[in-house]
Amino acid sequence: MTTDAFLQELETLAPTYGAYLSAARRLEAGEGQALRPVRVFVLSSFTAETVKPYLVVEAARRGLRPTVQFGPFNQFETEILDPNSALYRFDPEVIVLALRLEDMAPALTQAYAGHTPESIARARAEVQQRLQGLIDGIRQHSPALVLLFNFAQPLRLDARFADAGLDVAQSVMVGQANEGVNAVCRAQPEVYVFDYARLTTEVGLERWYDLKLLYMARIPFGSEAQRALGCRLARYLRALLRPPCKCLVLDLDNTLWGGILGEDGIGGIQLGESYPGNVFKHFQQRLRSLRDQGLLLAIASKNNEEDVRQVFEQHADMVLRLDDFAAVQIHWQDKAGSLRAIAEVLNIGLDALAFFDDNPVERAFVQGQLPQVSVIDVPEEPLLYIRALEESGVFDPLLISDEDRRRSRMVQQSRQRVQFQTQAGSVEDFLTGLEMVATVGLVDPATLPRVVQLLGKTNQFNLTTRRHTGADLQDMIRRGGIALWMRLKDRFGDNGLIGVAIGLPQERGLWRIDSLLLSCRVLGRQAETALLSLLLQHLGARGATEVLGEYIPTAKNKQVAGFYARHQFQPTDEAGQWWRLPLKTNPISVPGFIRVVSQHEESYA
Protein backbone atom coordinates (compact mmCIF):
# COMPACT_ATOMS: atom_id res chain seq x y z
CA MET A 1 0.00 0.00 0.00
CA THR A 2 1.31 3.47 -0.85
CA THR A 3 1.97 5.95 1.92
CA ASP A 4 -0.85 8.23 0.69
CA ALA A 5 -3.35 5.35 0.70
CA PHE A 6 -2.24 4.28 4.15
CA LEU A 7 -2.60 7.84 5.49
CA GLN A 8 -6.10 8.08 3.99
CA GLU A 9 -6.95 4.89 5.82
CA LEU A 10 -5.71 6.41 9.08
CA GLU A 11 -8.13 9.32 8.67
CA THR A 12 -11.07 6.96 9.19
CA LEU A 13 -9.45 4.95 11.98
CA ALA A 14 -11.80 3.97 14.80
CA PRO A 15 -10.93 5.77 18.08
CA THR A 16 -10.19 2.53 19.94
CA TYR A 17 -6.99 1.20 21.44
CA GLY A 18 -7.16 -1.94 19.31
CA ALA A 19 -7.50 0.02 16.05
CA TYR A 20 -4.57 2.27 16.98
CA LEU A 21 -2.44 -0.69 18.06
CA SER A 22 -3.05 -2.47 14.75
CA ALA A 23 -2.17 0.64 12.72
CA ALA A 24 0.95 1.27 14.82
CA ARG A 25 2.15 -2.28 14.21
CA ARG A 26 1.71 -1.79 10.47
CA LEU A 27 3.84 1.33 10.64
CA GLU A 28 6.50 -0.51 12.61
CA ALA A 29 6.37 -3.34 10.05
CA GLY A 30 7.29 -0.96 7.23
CA GLU A 31 4.21 0.86 5.97
CA GLY A 32 4.51 4.63 5.55
CA GLN A 33 8.13 4.50 4.41
CA ALA A 34 7.85 7.93 2.80
CA LEU A 35 7.18 9.53 6.19
CA ARG A 36 9.95 11.39 7.99
CA PRO A 37 11.58 9.01 10.50
CA VAL A 38 12.33 10.11 14.05
CA ARG A 39 13.71 8.25 17.08
CA VAL A 40 11.94 9.07 20.36
CA PHE A 41 13.00 7.88 23.82
CA VAL A 42 10.55 8.30 26.70
CA LEU A 43 11.72 8.50 30.31
CA SER A 44 8.97 8.60 32.91
CA SER A 45 8.21 8.33 36.60
CA PHE A 46 5.12 6.25 35.78
CA THR A 47 3.95 3.61 33.31
CA ALA A 48 3.66 5.38 29.95
CA GLU A 49 3.81 2.58 27.36
CA THR A 50 0.04 2.58 26.75
CA VAL A 51 0.42 5.93 24.98
CA LYS A 52 2.70 4.48 22.28
CA PRO A 53 0.10 3.37 19.68
CA TYR A 54 -1.64 6.73 19.84
CA LEU A 55 1.64 8.62 19.54
CA VAL A 56 2.87 6.55 16.58
CA VAL A 57 -0.36 6.80 14.59
CA GLU A 58 -1.05 10.47 15.30
CA ALA A 59 2.54 11.30 14.35
CA ALA A 60 2.04 9.45 11.04
CA ARG A 61 -0.98 11.63 10.35
CA ARG A 62 1.40 14.56 10.67
CA GLY A 63 4.04 13.22 8.30
CA LEU A 64 6.30 11.48 10.82
CA ARG A 65 7.23 7.84 11.40
CA PRO A 66 8.50 7.60 14.97
CA THR A 67 10.41 4.72 16.46
CA VAL A 68 9.55 4.96 20.15
CA GLN A 69 11.45 3.32 23.00
CA PHE A 70 10.65 3.55 26.71
CA GLY A 71 13.17 3.57 29.52
CA PRO A 72 12.88 1.24 32.50
CA PHE A 73 10.10 2.14 34.91
CA ASN A 74 10.99 5.08 37.16
CA GLN A 75 14.73 4.83 36.41
CA PHE A 76 15.06 8.09 34.53
CA GLU A 77 17.98 9.39 36.59
CA THR A 78 20.00 6.20 36.14
CA GLU A 79 19.38 6.27 32.39
CA ILE A 80 20.42 9.91 32.12
CA LEU A 81 23.57 9.69 34.24
CA ASP A 82 24.93 6.44 32.77
CA PRO A 83 26.70 7.19 29.44
CA ASN A 84 26.27 3.54 28.42
CA SER A 85 22.54 3.34 29.17
CA ALA A 86 19.86 2.24 26.74
CA LEU A 87 18.96 5.90 26.32
CA TYR A 88 22.24 6.84 24.69
CA ARG A 89 22.67 3.55 22.82
CA PHE A 90 19.35 4.33 21.15
CA ASP A 91 20.75 7.71 20.01
CA PRO A 92 17.38 9.50 20.12
CA GLU A 93 16.52 12.60 18.18
CA VAL A 94 13.90 13.53 20.78
CA ILE A 95 13.87 12.72 24.50
CA VAL A 96 10.59 12.98 26.41
CA LEU A 97 10.86 13.50 30.18
CA ALA A 98 7.44 12.65 31.62
CA LEU A 99 7.61 13.23 35.37
CA ARG A 100 4.78 13.75 37.88
CA LEU A 101 5.02 16.11 40.83
CA GLU A 102 3.51 13.32 42.94
CA ASP A 103 6.61 11.23 42.15
CA MET A 104 9.19 14.02 42.22
CA ALA A 105 8.06 15.60 45.51
CA PRO A 106 5.45 13.59 47.43
CA ALA A 107 5.66 16.15 50.25
CA LEU A 108 4.00 18.70 47.98
CA THR A 109 1.04 16.47 47.20
CA GLN A 110 0.46 14.56 50.48
CA ALA A 111 -0.64 16.21 53.74
CA TYR A 112 -0.03 19.54 52.06
CA ALA A 113 -2.00 21.63 54.53
CA GLY A 114 0.54 20.87 57.26
CA HIS A 115 3.42 22.57 55.42
CA THR A 116 4.79 26.02 56.08
CA PRO A 117 5.54 28.50 53.27
CA GLU A 118 9.24 27.93 53.94
CA SER A 119 9.06 24.14 53.61
CA ILE A 120 6.99 24.49 50.44
CA ALA A 121 9.56 26.87 48.93
CA ARG A 122 12.41 24.47 49.80
CA ALA A 123 10.62 21.52 48.25
CA ARG A 124 9.87 23.47 45.06
CA ALA A 125 13.49 24.58 44.77
CA GLU A 126 14.65 20.98 45.18
CA VAL A 127 12.35 19.90 42.34
CA GLN A 128 13.72 22.62 40.07
CA GLN A 129 17.32 21.74 40.93
CA ARG A 130 16.63 18.08 40.28
CA LEU A 131 15.11 18.86 36.88
CA GLN A 132 18.05 21.10 36.01
CA GLY A 133 20.42 18.29 36.95
CA LEU A 134 18.56 15.91 34.62
CA ILE A 135 18.81 18.33 31.69
CA ASP A 136 22.50 18.99 32.41
CA GLY A 137 23.06 15.23 32.49
CA ILE A 138 21.40 14.76 29.11
CA ARG A 139 23.46 17.55 27.60
CA GLN A 140 26.70 15.86 28.65
CA HIS A 141 25.92 12.88 26.42
CA SER A 142 23.27 13.83 23.84
CA PRO A 143 22.29 16.75 21.57
CA ALA A 144 18.70 15.46 21.38
CA LEU A 145 15.73 17.77 21.51
CA VAL A 146 14.03 17.49 24.90
CA LEU A 147 10.35 17.73 25.87
CA LEU A 148 9.91 18.20 29.61
CA PHE A 149 6.46 17.65 31.11
CA ASN A 150 5.15 20.27 33.48
CA PHE A 151 2.89 19.32 36.38
CA ALA A 152 -0.88 18.80 36.48
CA GLN A 153 -3.09 20.01 39.27
CA PRO A 154 -3.92 17.25 41.79
CA LEU A 155 -7.22 15.46 41.34
CA ARG A 156 -8.12 16.38 44.93
CA LEU A 157 -6.82 19.43 46.81
CA ASP A 158 -5.60 18.43 50.25
CA ALA A 159 -7.45 21.27 52.02
CA ARG A 160 -10.46 21.09 49.70
CA PHE A 161 -12.55 24.29 49.94
CA ALA A 162 -10.04 25.80 52.39
CA ASP A 163 -7.17 25.68 49.85
CA ALA A 164 -7.59 29.32 48.87
CA GLY A 165 -7.17 30.34 52.51
CA LEU A 166 -3.78 28.68 52.99
CA ASP A 167 -0.65 30.85 53.12
CA VAL A 168 0.38 29.19 49.84
CA ALA A 169 -2.58 27.50 48.20
CA GLN A 170 -1.79 24.05 46.80
CA SER A 171 -3.21 25.08 43.42
CA VAL A 172 -0.93 28.14 43.44
CA MET A 173 2.06 26.00 44.45
CA VAL A 174 1.63 23.80 41.36
CA GLY A 175 1.68 26.92 39.20
CA GLN A 176 4.86 28.06 40.94
CA ALA A 177 6.44 24.65 40.38
CA ASN A 178 5.59 24.97 36.69
CA GLU A 179 7.34 28.34 36.61
CA GLY A 180 10.39 26.39 37.75
CA VAL A 181 9.91 23.99 34.83
CA ASN A 182 9.74 26.98 32.49
CA ALA A 183 12.96 28.39 33.93
CA VAL A 184 14.79 25.08 33.43
CA CYS A 185 13.71 24.97 29.80
CA ARG A 186 14.64 28.59 29.13
CA ALA A 187 18.13 27.98 30.51
CA GLN A 188 19.04 25.39 27.85
CA PRO A 189 18.63 25.50 24.08
CA GLU A 190 16.43 22.85 22.46
CA VAL A 191 14.64 22.05 25.73
CA TYR A 192 10.90 22.74 25.61
CA VAL A 193 7.98 22.54 28.01
CA PHE A 194 5.36 19.93 27.19
CA ASP A 195 2.23 21.51 28.64
CA TYR A 196 0.82 18.45 30.38
CA ALA A 197 -1.01 20.70 32.86
CA ARG A 198 -2.97 22.44 30.13
CA LEU A 199 -3.88 19.15 28.46
CA THR A 200 -5.30 17.66 31.67
CA THR A 201 -7.54 20.70 32.18
CA GLU A 202 -8.72 20.58 28.55
CA VAL A 203 -9.85 16.99 28.99
CA GLY A 204 -10.93 17.51 32.60
CA LEU A 205 -9.28 16.11 35.73
CA GLU A 206 -12.17 13.81 36.57
CA ARG A 207 -12.10 12.34 33.05
CA TRP A 208 -8.30 12.24 32.91
CA TYR A 209 -7.72 9.62 35.57
CA ASP A 210 -8.70 5.97 35.76
CA LEU A 211 -8.11 5.24 39.43
CA LYS A 212 -7.99 1.48 38.92
CA LEU A 213 -5.23 1.84 36.32
CA LEU A 214 -3.41 4.28 38.59
CA TYR A 215 -3.40 2.00 41.62
CA MET A 216 -2.89 -1.28 39.81
CA ALA A 217 -0.37 -0.32 37.11
CA ARG A 218 0.89 3.21 37.90
CA ILE A 219 -0.82 4.48 34.75
CA PRO A 220 -2.05 8.00 35.64
CA PHE A 221 -4.54 8.35 32.80
CA GLY A 222 -7.53 6.54 31.38
CA SER A 223 -8.19 5.54 27.78
CA GLU A 224 -9.54 8.93 26.73
CA ALA A 225 -6.54 10.66 28.25
CA GLN A 226 -4.11 8.23 26.63
CA ARG A 227 -5.40 9.13 23.20
CA ALA A 228 -5.36 12.87 23.99
CA LEU A 229 -1.79 12.61 25.27
CA GLY A 230 -0.60 10.67 22.22
CA CYS A 231 -2.19 13.21 19.89
CA ARG A 232 -0.66 16.17 21.74
CA LEU A 233 2.78 14.55 21.83
CA ALA A 234 2.51 14.01 18.06
CA ARG A 235 1.73 17.71 17.58
CA TYR A 236 4.79 18.63 19.62
CA LEU A 237 6.94 16.27 17.54
CA ARG A 238 5.73 17.96 14.37
CA ALA A 239 6.48 21.37 15.86
CA LEU A 240 9.97 20.21 16.86
CA LEU A 241 10.90 18.70 13.51
CA ARG A 242 8.98 20.63 10.87
CA PRO A 243 8.79 24.43 10.71
CA PRO A 244 5.28 25.87 11.03
CA CYS A 245 3.54 27.38 8.02
CA LYS A 246 4.51 31.00 7.48
CA CYS A 247 1.30 32.29 5.93
CA LEU A 248 -2.42 31.65 6.46
CA VAL A 249 -4.45 32.29 3.31
CA LEU A 250 -8.07 33.14 4.09
CA ASP A 251 -11.33 33.27 2.22
CA LEU A 252 -13.72 36.14 3.08
CA ASP A 253 -17.40 35.26 2.67
CA ASN A 254 -18.56 32.98 5.51
CA THR A 255 -15.00 32.98 6.80
CA LEU A 256 -14.05 36.47 8.03
CA TRP A 257 -17.71 37.43 8.13
CA GLY A 258 -21.04 35.63 7.81
CA GLY A 259 -22.95 35.81 4.58
CA ILE A 260 -22.11 36.61 0.96
CA LEU A 261 -20.96 40.18 0.44
CA GLY A 262 -22.08 40.31 -3.20
CA GLU A 263 -25.61 39.27 -2.21
CA ASP A 264 -26.07 40.74 1.27
CA GLY A 265 -24.11 43.98 0.89
CA ILE A 266 -21.99 45.66 3.53
CA GLY A 267 -24.97 46.17 5.82
CA GLY A 268 -26.20 42.60 5.54
CA ILE A 269 -23.11 40.58 6.38
CA GLN A 270 -22.91 39.04 9.86
CA LEU A 271 -20.26 40.83 11.89
CA GLY A 272 -20.78 42.60 15.20
CA GLU A 273 -21.33 42.26 18.93
CA SER A 274 -24.35 39.94 18.83
CA TYR A 275 -24.65 36.34 17.65
CA PRO A 276 -23.72 35.15 15.06
CA GLY A 277 -21.69 38.22 14.05
CA ASN A 278 -19.65 38.09 17.27
CA VAL A 279 -18.41 34.61 16.32
CA PHE A 280 -16.74 36.01 13.19
CA LYS A 281 -15.46 39.05 15.09
CA HIS A 282 -13.84 36.80 17.68
CA PHE A 283 -12.29 34.76 14.87
CA GLN A 284 -10.76 37.93 13.44
CA GLN A 285 -9.40 38.82 16.87
CA ARG A 286 -7.68 35.43 17.04
CA LEU A 287 -6.22 35.96 13.57
CA ARG A 288 -4.85 39.33 14.62
CA SER A 289 -3.19 37.71 17.62
CA LEU A 290 -1.55 35.12 15.37
CA ARG A 291 -0.37 37.91 13.08
CA ASP A 292 1.21 39.66 16.08
CA GLN A 293 3.08 36.43 16.84
CA GLY A 294 4.62 36.36 13.38
CA LEU A 295 2.09 34.55 11.17
CA LEU A 296 1.56 36.26 7.83
CA LEU A 297 -2.05 36.65 6.71
CA ALA A 298 -3.22 36.71 3.08
CA ILE A 299 -6.54 36.82 1.23
CA ALA A 300 -7.72 34.59 -1.62
CA SER A 301 -11.32 35.53 -2.39
CA LYS A 302 -13.66 35.38 -5.35
CA ASN A 303 -15.24 38.79 -4.99
CA ASN A 304 -15.39 42.31 -6.33
CA GLU A 305 -12.32 44.08 -5.01
CA GLU A 306 -14.03 47.44 -4.51
CA ASP A 307 -16.82 45.83 -2.45
CA VAL A 308 -14.23 44.15 -0.25
CA ARG A 309 -12.26 47.35 0.25
CA GLN A 310 -15.45 49.08 1.31
CA VAL A 311 -16.00 46.48 4.05
CA PHE A 312 -12.45 46.83 5.38
CA GLU A 313 -12.58 50.62 5.31
CA GLN A 314 -16.15 51.31 6.45
CA HIS A 315 -17.51 48.42 8.52
CA ALA A 316 -17.20 49.43 12.17
CA ASP A 317 -16.83 45.88 13.45
CA MET A 318 -13.96 44.80 11.19
CA VAL A 319 -11.07 43.90 13.48
CA LEU A 320 -8.60 43.34 10.64
CA ARG A 321 -7.61 45.92 8.05
CA LEU A 322 -6.23 45.34 4.57
CA ASP A 323 -2.83 46.49 5.83
CA ASP A 324 -2.83 43.47 8.13
CA PHE A 325 -2.56 41.19 5.09
CA ALA A 326 0.82 40.57 3.52
CA ALA A 327 -0.71 39.63 0.15
CA VAL A 328 -4.18 40.06 -1.36
CA GLN A 329 -5.77 38.18 -4.26
CA ILE A 330 -9.36 39.35 -4.83
CA HIS A 331 -10.79 38.41 -8.24
CA TRP A 332 -12.81 35.69 -9.96
CA GLN A 333 -9.96 33.42 -11.01
CA ASP A 334 -9.30 30.01 -9.43
CA LYS A 335 -7.85 29.93 -5.92
CA ALA A 336 -4.94 27.64 -6.75
CA GLY A 337 -3.69 30.42 -8.99
CA SER A 338 -4.22 32.90 -6.16
CA LEU A 339 -2.12 30.81 -3.80
CA ARG A 340 0.66 30.54 -6.38
CA ALA A 341 0.63 34.32 -6.75
CA ILE A 342 0.70 34.81 -2.96
CA ALA A 343 3.71 32.49 -2.59
CA GLU A 344 5.50 34.39 -5.36
CA VAL A 345 4.75 37.82 -3.88
CA LEU A 346 5.95 36.73 -0.43
CA ASN A 347 8.91 34.80 -1.87
CA ILE A 348 8.06 31.65 0.10
CA GLY A 349 7.36 28.09 -0.94
CA LEU A 350 3.89 26.68 -1.41
CA ASP A 351 4.60 24.36 1.51
CA ALA A 352 4.77 27.46 3.73
CA LEU A 353 1.11 28.24 3.00
CA ALA A 354 -2.00 27.08 4.85
CA PHE A 355 -5.44 27.54 3.29
CA PHE A 356 -8.63 28.27 5.27
CA ASP A 357 -11.86 28.35 3.25
CA ASP A 358 -15.39 27.41 4.34
CA ASN A 359 -16.17 25.96 0.89
CA PRO A 360 -15.25 22.24 0.68
CA VAL A 361 -15.19 22.39 -3.13
CA GLU A 362 -12.53 25.12 -3.05
CA ARG A 363 -10.53 23.19 -0.46
CA ALA A 364 -10.63 20.01 -2.54
CA PHE A 365 -9.59 21.90 -5.68
CA VAL A 366 -6.61 23.52 -3.97
CA GLN A 367 -5.57 20.21 -2.38
CA GLY A 368 -5.67 18.51 -5.77
CA GLN A 369 -3.82 21.27 -7.60
CA LEU A 370 -1.33 22.18 -4.85
CA PRO A 371 -0.63 19.18 -2.60
CA GLN A 372 2.23 21.11 -0.97
CA VAL A 373 -0.25 23.52 0.64
CA SER A 374 -1.67 22.66 4.07
CA VAL A 375 -5.42 22.72 3.54
CA ILE A 376 -7.22 23.06 6.87
CA ASP A 377 -10.39 21.01 7.34
CA VAL A 378 -12.84 23.83 8.08
CA PRO A 379 -16.01 22.77 9.96
CA GLU A 380 -19.46 23.89 8.87
CA GLU A 381 -20.07 25.53 12.25
CA PRO A 382 -18.19 28.89 12.58
CA LEU A 383 -18.11 28.41 16.36
CA LEU A 384 -15.49 25.74 15.69
CA TYR A 385 -13.28 27.81 13.37
CA ILE A 386 -10.72 28.74 16.03
CA ARG A 387 -10.58 25.16 17.27
CA ALA A 388 -9.99 23.89 13.72
CA LEU A 389 -7.22 26.42 13.23
CA GLU A 390 -5.52 25.46 16.49
CA GLU A 391 -5.88 21.70 16.09
CA SER A 392 -4.55 21.73 12.53
CA GLY A 393 -1.09 21.87 14.11
CA VAL A 394 0.36 23.87 11.21
CA PHE A 395 0.90 26.92 13.43
CA ASP A 396 2.52 25.36 16.51
CA PRO A 397 5.74 27.31 17.12
CA LEU A 398 7.72 26.29 20.20
CA LEU A 399 9.51 29.63 20.18
CA ILE A 400 8.34 33.13 19.26
CA SER A 401 11.33 35.38 18.50
CA ASP A 402 11.54 39.14 18.21
CA GLU A 403 11.80 38.65 14.43
CA ASP A 404 8.52 36.73 14.50
CA ARG A 405 6.73 39.53 16.35
CA ARG A 406 8.00 42.10 13.87
CA ARG A 407 7.31 40.05 10.74
CA SER A 408 4.16 41.89 9.65
CA ARG A 409 5.87 45.24 10.04
CA MET A 410 8.86 43.94 8.07
CA VAL A 411 6.54 42.90 5.22
CA GLN A 412 5.21 46.45 5.07
CA GLN A 413 8.77 47.77 5.04
CA SER A 414 9.54 45.37 2.19
CA ARG A 415 6.75 46.93 0.15
CA GLN A 416 8.36 50.31 0.71
CA ARG A 417 11.67 48.95 -0.54
CA VAL A 418 10.02 47.59 -3.68
CA GLN A 419 8.46 50.98 -4.35
CA PHE A 420 11.81 52.66 -3.77
CA GLN A 421 13.49 50.22 -6.16
CA THR A 422 11.06 51.06 -8.96
CA GLN A 423 11.94 54.74 -8.53
CA ALA A 424 15.72 54.21 -8.44
CA GLY A 425 17.66 54.92 -11.61
CA SER A 426 19.77 51.75 -11.40
CA VAL A 427 20.53 48.77 -9.22
CA GLU A 428 23.58 50.57 -7.83
CA ASP A 429 21.47 53.63 -6.97
CA PHE A 430 18.91 51.40 -5.25
CA LEU A 431 21.48 49.51 -3.16
CA THR A 432 23.34 52.68 -2.22
CA GLY A 433 20.11 54.46 -1.37
CA LEU A 434 19.07 51.71 1.04
CA GLU A 435 21.86 52.85 3.41
CA MET A 436 22.39 49.31 4.69
CA VAL A 437 24.14 48.61 7.99
CA ALA A 438 25.22 45.04 8.81
CA THR A 439 25.85 44.12 12.43
CA VAL A 440 27.80 40.91 13.03
CA GLY A 441 28.70 38.91 16.10
CA LEU A 442 29.51 35.48 17.45
CA VAL A 443 26.63 33.22 18.44
CA ASP A 444 25.92 33.45 22.16
CA PRO A 445 23.04 32.43 24.46
CA ALA A 446 21.01 35.50 23.42
CA THR A 447 21.23 34.85 19.67
CA LEU A 448 21.30 31.04 19.68
CA PRO A 449 17.48 30.49 19.52
CA ARG A 450 17.08 32.71 16.44
CA VAL A 451 20.15 31.15 14.77
CA VAL A 452 18.72 27.65 15.32
CA GLN A 453 15.37 28.87 13.97
CA LEU A 454 17.05 30.10 10.76
CA LEU A 455 19.01 26.87 10.39
CA GLY A 456 15.78 24.92 10.72
CA LYS A 457 13.63 26.76 8.21
CA THR A 458 15.85 28.48 5.62
CA ASN A 459 15.77 26.62 2.32
CA GLN A 460 16.37 28.89 -0.67
CA PHE A 461 19.65 30.61 0.15
CA ASN A 462 21.24 27.81 2.13
CA LEU A 463 24.42 26.17 0.84
CA THR A 464 24.13 22.92 2.80
CA THR A 465 20.68 22.94 4.52
CA ARG A 466 22.11 21.34 7.65
CA ARG A 467 19.56 21.52 10.48
CA HIS A 468 21.85 21.89 13.48
CA THR A 469 20.32 21.96 16.93
CA GLY A 470 21.40 24.39 19.63
CA ALA A 471 23.35 21.61 21.33
CA ASP A 472 25.10 20.86 18.03
CA LEU A 473 26.17 24.48 17.70
CA GLN A 474 27.39 24.73 21.26
CA ASP A 475 29.48 21.60 20.75
CA MET A 476 30.95 22.92 17.47
CA ILE A 477 31.92 26.20 19.11
CA ARG A 478 33.47 24.51 22.14
CA ARG A 479 35.57 22.40 19.74
CA GLY A 480 37.01 25.52 18.14
CA GLY A 481 34.48 26.33 15.43
CA ILE A 482 33.14 29.77 14.56
CA ALA A 483 29.42 30.54 14.33
CA LEU A 484 28.66 34.02 13.04
CA TRP A 485 25.34 35.84 12.85
CA MET A 486 24.44 38.96 10.89
CA ARG A 487 21.65 41.52 11.24
CA LEU A 488 20.77 43.99 8.49
CA LYS A 489 19.16 47.40 8.83
CA ASP A 490 18.36 49.94 6.14
CA ARG A 491 16.55 53.24 5.76
CA PHE A 492 13.16 51.53 5.95
CA GLY A 493 13.73 49.47 9.09
CA ASP A 494 15.43 46.53 10.76
CA ASN A 495 15.32 43.22 8.88
CA GLY A 496 16.42 41.40 12.02
CA LEU A 497 18.92 38.57 12.32
CA ILE A 498 18.99 37.31 8.73
CA GLY A 499 22.31 35.51 8.17
CA VAL A 500 24.30 32.63 9.68
CA ALA A 501 27.75 31.34 8.75
CA ILE A 502 29.58 28.46 10.45
CA GLY A 503 33.24 27.57 9.95
CA LEU A 504 34.92 24.44 11.33
CA PRO A 505 38.68 23.70 11.59
CA GLN A 506 39.82 20.61 9.63
CA GLU A 507 43.59 20.47 9.87
CA ARG A 508 46.41 22.94 10.27
CA GLY A 509 45.48 26.06 8.27
CA LEU A 510 42.44 24.45 6.60
CA TRP A 511 38.86 25.37 7.54
CA ARG A 512 35.52 24.18 6.15
CA ILE A 513 32.36 26.26 5.74
CA ASP A 514 29.77 24.00 7.32
CA SER A 515 26.79 26.32 6.77
CA LEU A 516 26.11 29.64 5.12
CA LEU A 517 22.55 30.88 4.79
CA LEU A 518 20.54 34.03 4.36
CA SER A 519 16.88 34.87 4.89
CA CYS A 520 15.00 35.22 1.61
CA ARG A 521 13.73 38.67 2.59
CA VAL A 522 17.16 40.26 1.96
CA LEU A 523 18.07 38.46 -1.25
CA GLY A 524 19.31 40.62 -4.08
CA ARG A 525 21.20 43.09 -1.88
CA GLN A 526 24.61 41.36 -1.91
CA ALA A 527 24.33 40.70 1.82
CA GLU A 528 25.57 37.17 1.10
CA THR A 529 28.89 38.59 -0.14
CA ALA A 530 29.20 40.64 3.04
CA LEU A 531 28.47 37.58 5.19
CA LEU A 532 31.04 35.44 3.36
CA SER A 533 33.68 38.19 3.58
CA LEU A 534 33.11 38.62 7.31
CA LEU A 535 33.34 34.87 7.90
CA LEU A 536 36.61 34.71 5.96
CA GLN A 537 37.96 37.57 8.06
CA HIS A 538 37.20 35.62 11.24
CA LEU A 539 38.75 32.45 9.84
CA GLY A 540 41.88 34.33 8.78
CA ALA A 541 42.18 35.73 12.30
CA ARG A 542 42.12 32.13 13.57
CA GLY A 543 45.02 31.15 11.33
CA ALA A 544 43.19 29.83 8.27
CA THR A 545 45.24 29.73 5.07
CA GLU A 546 42.73 27.77 2.98
CA VAL A 547 38.96 27.45 3.11
CA LEU A 548 36.74 24.67 1.79
CA GLY A 549 33.23 25.56 0.72
CA GLU A 550 30.52 22.93 0.30
CA TYR A 551 27.33 23.00 -1.75
CA ILE A 552 24.72 20.28 -1.17
CA PRO A 553 21.93 20.66 -3.77
CA THR A 554 18.27 20.34 -2.79
CA ALA A 555 15.00 20.94 -4.62
CA LYS A 556 14.86 24.49 -3.24
CA ASN A 557 18.42 25.86 -3.16
CA LYS A 558 19.33 25.76 -6.85
CA GLN A 559 19.83 29.53 -6.88
CA VAL A 560 23.03 29.14 -4.81
CA ALA A 561 24.61 26.50 -7.06
CA GLY A 562 27.06 29.06 -8.47
CA PHE A 563 27.71 30.92 -5.22
CA TYR A 564 31.29 29.76 -4.67
CA ALA A 565 32.22 30.13 -8.34
CA ARG A 566 31.04 33.76 -8.22
CA HIS A 567 33.28 34.36 -5.22
CA GLN A 568 36.57 33.08 -6.68
CA PHE A 569 36.49 29.58 -5.15
CA GLN A 570 37.84 26.83 -7.39
CA PRO A 571 36.06 23.45 -7.76
CA THR A 572 37.81 20.35 -6.43
CA ASP A 573 35.39 17.74 -7.79
CA GLU A 574 33.33 17.28 -10.94
CA ALA A 575 30.03 17.20 -9.02
CA GLY A 576 30.48 20.80 -7.85
CA GLN A 577 30.10 19.91 -4.17
CA TRP A 578 33.52 21.03 -2.93
CA TRP A 579 35.23 24.36 -3.56
CA ARG A 580 38.59 25.69 -2.33
CA LEU A 581 39.88 29.23 -1.77
CA PRO A 582 43.45 30.22 -0.75
CA LEU A 583 43.31 32.77 2.03
CA LYS A 584 46.73 34.39 2.11
CA THR A 585 44.82 37.62 1.55
CA ASN A 586 41.05 37.73 1.74
CA PRO A 587 39.98 38.29 -1.87
CA ILE A 588 36.33 38.86 -0.96
CA SER A 589 35.38 42.37 0.13
CA VAL A 590 32.23 43.66 1.78
CA PRO A 591 30.28 45.65 -0.84
CA GLY A 592 30.96 49.36 -0.45
CA PHE A 593 27.28 50.24 0.03
CA ILE A 594 27.04 48.06 3.19
CA ARG A 595 28.48 49.51 6.38
CA VAL A 596 29.61 46.91 8.92
CA VAL A 597 29.34 47.23 12.68
CA SER A 598 31.04 44.46 14.66
CA GLN A 599 29.40 43.41 17.90
CA HIS A 600 32.12 41.90 20.05
CA GLU A 601 30.35 39.47 22.36
CA GLU A 602 31.45 36.47 24.34
CA SER A 603 30.57 33.30 22.52
CA TYR A 604 30.16 29.93 24.21
CA ALA A 605 33.28 29.05 26.13
Secondary structure, 3 states (H helix, E strand, C coil): CCHHHHHHHHHCCCCCHHHHHHHHHHHHCCCCCCCEEEEEEEEECCCCHHHHHHHHHHHHHCCEEEEEEECCCCCHHHHHHCCCCHHHHHCCCEEEEECCHHHHCHHHCCCHHHCCHHHHHHHHHHHHHHHHHHHHHHHHHCCCEEEEECCCCCCCCCCHHHHHHCCCCHHHHHHHHHHHHHHHHHCCCCEEEECHHHHHHHHCHHHHCCHHHHHHHCCCCCHHHHHHHHHHHHHHHHHHHCCCCCEEEECCECCCEECCHHHHCCCCCECCCCCCHHHHHHHHHHHHHHHHCCCEEEEEEECCHHHHHHHHHHCCCCCCCHHHCCEEEEECCCHHHHHHHHHHHHCCCHHHEEEECCCHHHHHHHHHHCCCCEECCCCCCHHHHHHHHHHCCCCCCCCCCHHHHCHHHHHHHHHHHHHHHHHCCCHHHHHHHCCEEEEEEECCCCCHHHHHHHHHHCCCCECCCCCCCHHHHHHHHHCCCEEEEEEEEECCEEEEEEEEEEEEEEECCEEEEEEEEECHHHCCCCHHHHHHHHHHHHHHHCCCCEEEEECCCCCCCHHHCCHHHHCCCEECCCCCCEEEEECCCCCCCCCCCEEEEEECCCCCC
